[in-house]
Structure formats: structure tokens, C-alpha cells
């Protein structure tokens, strides 16, 4: 009997891949997913350890967006990596994943204008490239969903300090046992807000031209790669996603310039959200292949990928890895289900995707025996 065609197709997902200093067992990644389960000190808990341990069979876990500093927070109970206790708590996570044979990066973020005074030290205004409030909401315990605050524009002289916060957070991540970091350059947060003309109205060297608007991102990437090595640094971009009030009048030349400059820094991967995050993949015209041609490292794609779509992207060479979000939430043993062509778990109807306080909808999705 011959080997079924399905096996040959699925094999594309299960080829190992060299990713900088590590080798991942398959071409599947767990996308960074905000689940808001940190404690009041913004430290991962034992429940977080279990959540990631359950998902260690995926080629690469990209742990949830994690604050680089006390001013970087924009949502309730999202973890940080800037205090000794936070670093120690993350070490419990990385040890658990490594004990199961897994590999794990952490996504480093600064939420920028996607925040509220309630999350900021001394109730100060959040910082952003310009003092333009995002037409978006965040959640405050006891108050519910509230409009994001009007941010304060960063002074030019302050920007180097934020770059250094990213650098220090990357060093902290390696101390915490992570295999590497992903810089969050997407979804309207601070780095992405600097990129886009809808949120960046600056007149200094960080505003105006494409080169100026890309400067902050590239300074962050240069600092982080110098600190921990480019072979341990990835970045996530979302060229045409409108989430969090992101807008850019001409995204194609902007992101081609960004990727052209990133290529000079040799990050280990670029992680691209195609289309509208969590929504339609064709919401705006964009030539992703043009970006791909400008970059020689590992190309990771995301947004609504099914197993069949992932296999096609890998076999055609359009991608080297594919990240999965909601499927990784509901199905901790996703690689096995894909390999054996088994159905995935359905989402619990009574459990939120982003919020929640306990294990339901977090660590109680079943894996196969």
C-alpha cells in the first residue's frame, strides 16, 4: 500500500526548522495571545505555567504580549518582565515548557496610546508618538470597558529611554529562560503607532517621512539584537490590520522600507499578520510577496490559517512557519490533531477568549489521552 496523499501534505507542517540557536520540531507556532491571567503584581501564576506546559508540542510558543516597563501596560492583568519577581515567575513557565521538549519566545510590548491613566504610575497619561487618542476601548476591573485615554506625546529626548526599556526587557527574557523574544511591532501599539501616519503627527526625526516614522522600530530592533543576538529576536508586523484604530495612508512603501531595513539587522524571523487581525484576510490590497522577497530569514504568517491553508503556504514557499491563535487556545495538542487528521475542540460557549480569571476556558480544554 502506498502512503496516503494526506500524509505527504501534512509532512510539510512537521519538518524541523533551524531558528537561530534552536531547532523547532515542526513549522507550527503558537501566536502570542493576551489572556489576562497574571496576578495583581503582573506575574505569571501556576495556572499560566500549566497553560503553556500543555501547549509545548507546538514547534514554537510565542508567549503573550508582556510589558517592558510599568508605563507599558494597557490592559488588566497582563504580565510584565521588568521586576525580579516577574522574571522569576516567567522562569517557572520556561522551565515547564523546556521540560516537555518545547521552545518558547516571549512577545515584548509597549501598549502606547492603547492604555488608560488607571494603568499608569501615578495615574499619569499614557505615552504615544502624538497626543491623539485611539478610537478604541480597554477594560478596567470595576469599571468595565472604557475609552482609551488621551495620550501624551513622547518628548524626543525620552525616546532613547523607551528603546532602552525594550533592550533591558530582552535581557530579562533571556534571564527568565526564554529562547528568544518577539518585538510587538503590530496592532496599533507604541511601535506600530510610530510607523503610521494616522497616529504619528510628529515633526522631529521620528515623524513625517517613512524613514523617520520607521526610526523608532529600527532603534528598538538594533538595541535588542545587540543585547541578546539577532538570532534570538523576531518581530511581528500587521501591515493592513485596522485594529486599535490603526491607519496608514500608504502601507505598501512603508512596510517595504521597514523590511528592507530589518534585513540589515538579520532578525531570526518576521511574523506577518495578513489582513484584518481576527477578521477578513482581504480587507485591503497588499502585496505580501513583495515583503517576503526583501527578507532572507524565517517568514512566519498568521491570521485565520486552517491546516490546509498552512500546508499550502509551506509547500509553495510562501512561508516557513505558520502561527495559530484561537486553535491553540482550544486545542492544546493541536500538532497531534493536525498530524493524525483529528477534529479540534470547539470553543467553550461560556468562556471568553481574552478575559477571565480562572481555569475555565484556559487550562481545561482537553488534550487526547
C-alpha positions as CSV (number, residue, x, y, z in Angstrom):
1,X,0.0,0.0,0.0
2,X,1.2,3.5,-0.8
3,X,1.4,6.3,1.7
4,X,-1.8,8.4,1.6
5,X,-1.6,11.8,-0.1
6,X,-2.8,13.4,3.2
7,X,0.4,12.2,4.9
8,X,2.6,13.8,2.2
9,X,0.7,17.1,2.6
10,X,0.8,17.1,6.4
11,X,4.5,16.3,6.3
12,X,5.1,19.9,5.3
13,X,3.9,21.0,8.8
14,X,6.2,18.6,10.5
15,X,9.5,19.3,9.1
16,X,12.0,20.6,11.7
17,X,13.4,24.1,11.2
18,X,16.6,25.8,12.4
19,X,15.5,29.1,14.1
20,X,18.7,30.9,15.1
21,X,20.3,29.0,18.0
22,X,17.4,26.5,18.3
23,X,15.7,23.9,16.2
24,X,11.9,23.7,16.3
25,X,10.3,20.3,15.8
26,X,7.6,21.5,13.4
27,X,6.6,24.5,11.4
28,X,3.7,25.5,13.7
29,X,3.9,28.4,16.2
30,X,1.5,29.4,18.9
31,X,0.7,33.0,18.3
32,X,1.0,35.5,21.2
33,X,-2.4,35.6,22.8
34,X,-3.5,38.0,25.5
35,X,-5.4,36.0,28.2
36,X,-5.1,38.4,31.2
37,X,-4.3,35.7,33.8
38,X,-1.3,37.4,35.6
39,X,-1.7,38.2,39.3
40,X,-2.0,41.7,40.7
41,X,1.8,42.1,40.6
42,X,1.6,41.3,36.9
43,X,3.4,38.0,37.5
44,X,2.6,34.7,35.7
45,X,0.9,32.3,38.1
46,X,0.9,28.5,38.4
47,X,-2.1,28.4,36.1
48,X,-0.1,30.2,33.4
49,X,2.7,27.7,33.9
50,X,0.2,24.9,33.2
51,X,-1.3,26.7,30.2
52,X,2.0,26.9,28.4
53,X,3.1,23.4,29.5
54,X,0.0,21.9,27.9
55,X,0.9,23.5,24.5
56,X,4.6,22.6,24.4
57,X,4.3,20.2,21.5
58,X,3.9,23.1,19.0
59,X,7.2,24.0,17.3
60,X,7.5,27.4,18.9
61,X,5.4,29.0,21.6
62,X,5.3,32.8,21.4
63,X,4.2,33.8,24.9
64,X,1.6,36.5,25.3
65,X,2.4,40.2,24.9
66,X,4.4,41.2,28.0
67,X,5.1,44.7,29.3
68,X,8.6,46.1,29.1
69,X,8.0,48.6,31.9
70,X,5.4,50.0,34.3
71,X,4.3,52.6,31.8
72,X,3.8,50.0,29.0
73,X,0.6,48.4,30.4
74,X,-2.8,49.0,28.7
75,X,-5.0,46.1,29.9
76,X,-5.8,44.4,33.1
77,X,-3.7,41.5,34.5
78,X,-1.3,41.3,31.6
79,X,2.2,40.2,32.6
80,X,5.4,42.2,32.9
81,X,9.0,41.3,32.7
82,X,10.6,44.3,34.4
83,X,10.7,43.2,38.1
84,X,12.8,40.4,39.6
85,X,9.6,38.7,40.8
86,X,8.2,38.8,37.2
87,X,11.4,37.4,35.8
88,X,11.4,34.6,38.4
89,X,7.8,33.7,37.7
90,X,8.4,33.5,33.9
91,X,11.3,31.2,34.7
92,X,8.8,28.7,36.0
93,X,7.0,28.9,32.6
94,X,10.1,28.4,30.5
95,X,11.3,25.6,32.7
96,X,8.0,23.8,32.3
97,X,8.0,24.2,28.5
98,X,11.6,23.1,28.2
99,X,10.9,20.1,30.4
100,X,8.3,19.0,27.8
101,X,10.8,19.5,24.9
102,X,9.2,22.7,23.8
103,X,10.7,26.1,22.7
104,X,9.4,29.4,23.8
105,X,9.9,33.1,22.9
106,X,8.1,36.0,24.6
107,X,6.5,38.9,22.9
108,X,7.6,42.2,24.3
109,X,5.3,45.2,24.0
110,X,4.6,48.7,25.0
111,X,0.9,49.5,24.5
112,X,1.4,53.2,23.9
113,X,-1.9,55.0,23.4
114,X,-3.8,51.8,23.8
115,X,-4.0,52.4,27.5
116,X,-5.6,54.4,30.3
117,X,-4.4,56.6,33.2
118,X,-5.7,53.8,35.5
119,X,-2.8,51.5,34.4
120,X,-0.1,54.2,34.6
121,X,2.2,55.1,37.5
122,X,0.7,58.0,39.5
123,X,-2.4,57.9,37.1
124,X,-0.4,59.8,34.5
125,X,-1.3,59.9,30.8
126,X,-0.1,57.1,28.6
127,X,2.6,57.9,26.1
128,X,2.4,57.8,22.3
129,X,4.1,59.4,19.3
130,X,1.4,62.1,19.2
131,X,-1.3,63.3,21.6
132,X,-4.1,61.6,19.6
133,X,-6.5,59.3,21.4
134,X,-7.2,55.9,19.9
135,X,-10.8,55.3,19.0
136,X,-10.8,52.1,21.0
137,X,-11.5,50.8,24.4
138,X,-9.7,48.9,27.2
139,X,-11.1,47.1,30.3
140,X,-10.7,48.3,33.8
141,X,-11.8,46.0,36.7
142,X,-14.8,47.5,38.4
143,X,-15.5,50.0,35.6
144,X,-15.9,47.7,32.6
145,X,-14.9,48.9,29.1
146,X,-13.7,52.5,28.9
147,X,-12.4,54.7,26.2
148,X,-8.6,54.8,25.8
149,X,-7.1,57.9,27.4
150,X,-5.7,60.9,25.5
151,X,-2.0,60.1,25.5
152,X,0.9,62.4,26.0
153,X,3.4,62.8,23.1
154,X,6.8,61.5,24.0
155,X,9.5,64.2,24.1
156,X,12.3,63.5,21.6
157,X,14.7,63.1,24.5
158,X,12.6,60.5,26.2
159,X,12.6,58.1,23.3
160,X,16.0,56.6,24.0
161,X,14.8,55.6,27.4
162,X,11.9,53.6,25.9
163,X,14.3,52.0,23.5
164,X,16.4,51.0,26.5
165,X,13.4,49.6,28.2
166,X,13.0,47.2,25.3
167,X,16.7,46.3,25.5
168,X,16.5,45.6,29.2
169,X,13.3,43.6,28.8
170,X,15.0,41.4,26.2
171,X,17.9,40.8,28.6
172,X,15.4,40.0,31.3
173,X,13.7,37.5,29.0
174,X,16.9,35.6,28.5
175,X,17.5,35.6,32.2
176,X,14.0,34.1,32.6
177,X,15.0,31.2,30.3
178,X,13.2,32.2,27.1
179,X,14.8,31.0,23.8
180,X,14.3,34.5,22.3
181,X,11.9,37.4,22.0
182,X,9.4,38.8,19.6
183,X,9.1,42.5,19.4
184,X,5.5,43.6,19.1
185,X,5.5,46.0,16.1
186,X,1.8,45.5,15.2
187,X,-1.8,46.3,16.1
188,X,-1.6,50.0,16.9
189,X,0.7,49.7,20.0
190,X,3.6,52.0,20.5
191,X,6.0,50.8,17.8
192,X,3.2,50.5,15.2
193,X,1.7,53.9,16.2
194,X,5.1,55.5,15.4
195,X,5.0,53.8,11.9
196,X,1.6,55.0,10.8
197,X,0.7,58.5,9.6
198,X,-2.8,58.2,11.2
199,X,-1.2,58.1,14.7
200,X,2.2,59.8,14.2
201,X,2.0,63.6,13.5
202,X,5.4,64.4,14.8
203,X,7.7,67.0,13.3
204,X,11.0,65.8,14.7
205,X,13.3,63.0,13.4
206,X,10.6,60.4,14.4
207,X,7.8,61.8,12.2
208,X,7.0,62.8,8.7
209,X,8.8,60.7,6.2
210,X,8.7,56.9,6.1
211,X,12.3,56.8,7.1
212,X,11.6,59.0,10.2
213,X,8.5,57.1,11.2
214,X,10.4,53.7,11.0
215,X,13.2,55.1,13.1
216,X,11.8,54.1,16.5
217,X,11.1,50.5,15.4
218,X,14.6,50.2,13.9
219,X,16.3,51.7,17.0
220,X,14.4,49.2,19.2
221,X,15.4,46.3,17.0
222,X,19.0,47.4,16.8
223,X,19.2,47.7,20.6
224,X,17.6,44.3,21.3
225,X,19.6,42.4,18.7
226,X,22.8,44.0,20.0
227,X,21.8,42.9,23.6
228,X,20.8,39.3,23.0
229,X,21.8,38.5,19.5
230,X,19.8,38.8,16.3
231,X,19.4,35.0,16.2
232,X,17.2,35.3,19.2
233,X,15.0,38.2,18.0
234,X,11.8,38.2,15.9
235,X,9.3,40.9,15.1
236,X,5.6,41.0,14.4
237,X,4.0,43.3,11.9
238,X,0.4,43.9,10.7
239,X,0.6,46.0,7.5
240,X,-3.1,46.5,6.9
241,X,-4.9,45.5,10.1
242,X,-7.1,48.3,11.3
243,X,-7.4,47.0,14.9
244,X,-6.9,49.5,17.7
245,X,-7.6,52.4,15.4
246,X,-4.5,51.7,13.2
247,X,-4.5,53.7,10.0
248,X,-1.9,54.3,7.3
249,X,-2.5,56.1,4.0
250,X,0.1,54.1,2.0
251,X,1.2,50.9,3.7
252,X,3.0,49.2,0.8
253,X,6.0,51.5,0.6
254,X,6.1,51.9,4.4
255,X,6.4,48.2,5.2
256,X,8.7,47.5,2.2
257,X,11.0,50.1,3.7
258,X,10.7,48.6,7.2
259,X,11.5,45.1,5.9
260,X,14.3,46.4,3.8
261,X,15.9,47.9,6.9
262,X,15.1,44.9,9.1
263,X,17.0,42.7,6.6
264,X,20.2,44.6,7.5
265,X,19.7,43.7,11.2
266,X,19.1,40.0,10.4
267,X,16.3,39.2,12.9
268,X,15.7,35.4,13.1
269,X,12.1,35.8,11.9
270,X,9.4,38.2,10.7
271,X,5.9,37.4,11.8
272,X,3.3,38.9,9.5
273,X,-0.4,39.2,10.2
274,X,-2.2,39.1,6.9
275,X,-5.3,41.2,6.5
276,X,-7.5,42.3,9.4
277,X,-6.5,40.6,12.6
278,X,-9.1,38.0,13.6
279,X,-11.1,39.1,10.6
280,X,-11.1,39.1,6.8
281,X,-7.7,38.4,5.1
282,X,-8.6,40.6,2.1
283,X,-9.7,43.8,3.8
284,X,-7.2,45.9,2.0
285,X,-4.9,45.3,-1.0
286,X,-1.3,44.4,-0.1
287,X,1.5,42.6,-1.8
288,X,3.0,40.3,1.0
289,X,5.2,38.6,-1.6
290,X,7.0,41.9,-2.2
291,X,7.9,42.0,1.5
292,X,8.9,38.3,1.5
293,X,11.4,39.0,-1.3
294,X,13.1,41.6,0.7
295,X,14.0,39.4,3.6
296,X,16.2,36.3,3.9
297,X,15.2,34.9,7.3
298,X,12.3,32.8,8.5
299,X,9.0,34.1,7.3
300,X,6.0,33.4,9.6
301,X,2.4,34.1,8.6
302,X,-0.7,34.4,10.7
303,X,-4.5,35.1,10.6
304,X,-7.2,32.5,10.2
305,X,-5.0,29.8,8.8
306,X,-6.5,26.3,8.7
307,X,-4.4,23.2,8.4
308,X,-5.0,23.1,4.6
309,X,-4.0,26.7,4.2
310,X,-0.9,26.3,6.3
311,X,0.2,23.2,4.3
312,X,-0.3,25.2,1.1
313,X,1.7,28.2,2.3
314,X,4.6,26.0,3.4
315,X,4.7,23.8,0.3
316,X,4.5,26.7,-2.0
317,X,7.3,28.5,-0.2
318,X,5.1,31.5,0.7
319,X,6.0,30.8,4.4
320,X,8.5,28.9,6.5
321,X,6.2,28.8,9.6
322,X,2.6,29.4,10.4
323,X,1.2,30.7,13.7
324,X,-2.1,29.7,15.1
325,X,-4.1,31.6,17.6
326,X,-7.6,30.5,18.6
327,X,-6.9,26.9,17.6
328,X,-4.1,26.8,20.1
329,X,-6.4,28.2,22.8
330,X,-9.0,25.5,22.3
331,X,-6.8,22.6,21.3
332,X,-3.6,22.3,23.4
333,X,-2.4,19.2,21.4
334,X,-3.0,20.9,18.0
335,X,0.1,19.4,16.3
336,X,-1.2,15.9,17.1
337,X,-4.7,16.7,15.9
338,X,-3.3,18.0,12.6
339,X,-0.8,15.1,12.1
340,X,-3.5,12.5,12.7
341,X,-6.3,14.4,10.9
342,X,-8.4,14.5,14.1
343,X,-11.1,17.1,14.9
344,X,-10.3,20.1,17.0
345,X,-12.0,21.1,20.2
346,X,-14.9,23.6,19.9
347,X,-14.6,26.8,21.9
348,X,-16.5,26.8,25.2
349,X,-19.6,29.0,24.7
350,X,-19.4,30.3,28.2
351,X,-15.7,31.1,28.4
352,X,-14.2,34.4,27.0
353,X,-11.2,34.4,24.7
354,X,-9.4,37.3,26.1
355,X,-10.6,37.8,29.7
356,X,-11.5,35.5,32.6
357,X,-10.0,34.8,36.0
358,X,-9.9,31.1,36.5
359,X,-9.0,27.9,34.6
360,X,-12.2,27.6,32.6
361,X,-11.5,28.3,29.0
362,X,-7.8,28.5,29.9
363,X,-6.3,25.2,31.2
364,X,-9.4,23.0,31.0
365,X,-9.6,22.4,27.2
366,X,-8.9,18.7,26.8
367,X,-6.0,17.0,25.1
368,X,-6.3,13.5,23.7
369,X,-5.1,10.7,26.1
